[in-house]
């Protein structure tokens, strides 16, 4: 069995929120994705990935901002990891 991993960064913590960033990793060796290889996300929302058979296995912990820092910009914090398991050829 080989694993494919999809990392989606969403606009907020809801799975039906818009995808604002993404990364793909293919342990099957059938595709070779690199950072910035597409202007369009693989899915519009995290929910679309679930509907396409991706399994959610990790979501970022929701942490409130420190007082006075509610509008600071930083890393993309609504990170979701999905996987698909493919049989070994």
C-alpha positions in Angstrom: 0.0 0.0 0.0 1.2 3.5 -0.8 0.0 6.8 0.6 -0.9 10.0 -1.1 -1.1 13.2 1.1 -3.0 16.4 0.4 -2.5 19.4 2.6 -5.2 22.1 2.3 -5.1 25.5 4.0 -8.6 26.9 4.3 -9.9 30.4 4.8 -11.2 29.4 8.2 -11.7 26.3 10.4 -14.8 25.0 8.6 -14.2 22.1 6.1 -16.5 23.9 3.6 -14.3 27.0 3.6 -12.5 28.0 0.5 -9.0 26.6 -0.1 -6.3 29.3 0.0 -3.2 27.2 -0.2 -2.3 23.6 -0.8 0.5 21.0 -1.2 0.4 17.4 -2.6 2.7 14.5 -2.0 2.4 11.2 -3.9 4.0 8.2 -2.3 2.8 6.1 -5.2 5.3 7.7 -7.6 2.7 8.2 -10.3 2.8 12.0 -10.1 5.4 14.6 -9.2 3.9 17.7 -7.7 6.0 20.7 -6.8 5.3 23.9 -5.0 3.6 26.5 -7.3 2.9 23.9 -10.1 -0.7 25.1 -10.4 -2.6 28.3 -10.0 -5.8 26.4 -9.2 -6.4 24.4 -6.0 -7.1 20.7 -6.5 -10.4 21.3 -4.6 -12.4 24.4 -3.9 -13.1 23.3 -0.3 -12.0 20.6 2.2 -15.4 19.1 1.9 -14.9 18.5 -1.8 -11.7 16.5 -1.0 -13.7 14.3 1.4 -16.4 13.8 -1.2 -13.7 12.6 -3.7 -12.5 9.9 -1.3 -9.7 11.7 0.6 -9.6 10.8 4.3 -9.1 13.6 6.8 -6.5 12.6 9.4 -5.3 15.8 11.0 -6.6 19.4 11.5 -4.7 22.2 13.0 -5.5 23.0 16.7 -7.7 26.1 17.0 -5.9 28.7 19.1 -7.3 32.1 19.9 -5.0 35.1 19.1 -3.3 36.9 21.9 -5.1 40.1 23.0 -4.1 43.0 20.8 -2.9 40.6 17.9 -6.3 39.7 16.4 -5.4 41.3 13.1 -1.8 40.3 12.7 -0.9 38.4 9.6 1.3 35.2 9.9 1.3 31.6 8.8 -1.8 29.9 7.3 -3.3 28.4 10.5 -6.3 26.4 9.2 -4.3 23.4 8.0 -5.9 20.1 7.1 -4.1 16.9 6.2 -5.9 14.3 4.0 -4.7 10.9 2.7 -5.6 8.3 0.1 -4.2 4.8 0.3 -3.5 3.2 -3.0 -2.6 -0.5 -3.6 1.0 -1.2 -4.6 1.2 -2.1 -8.3 
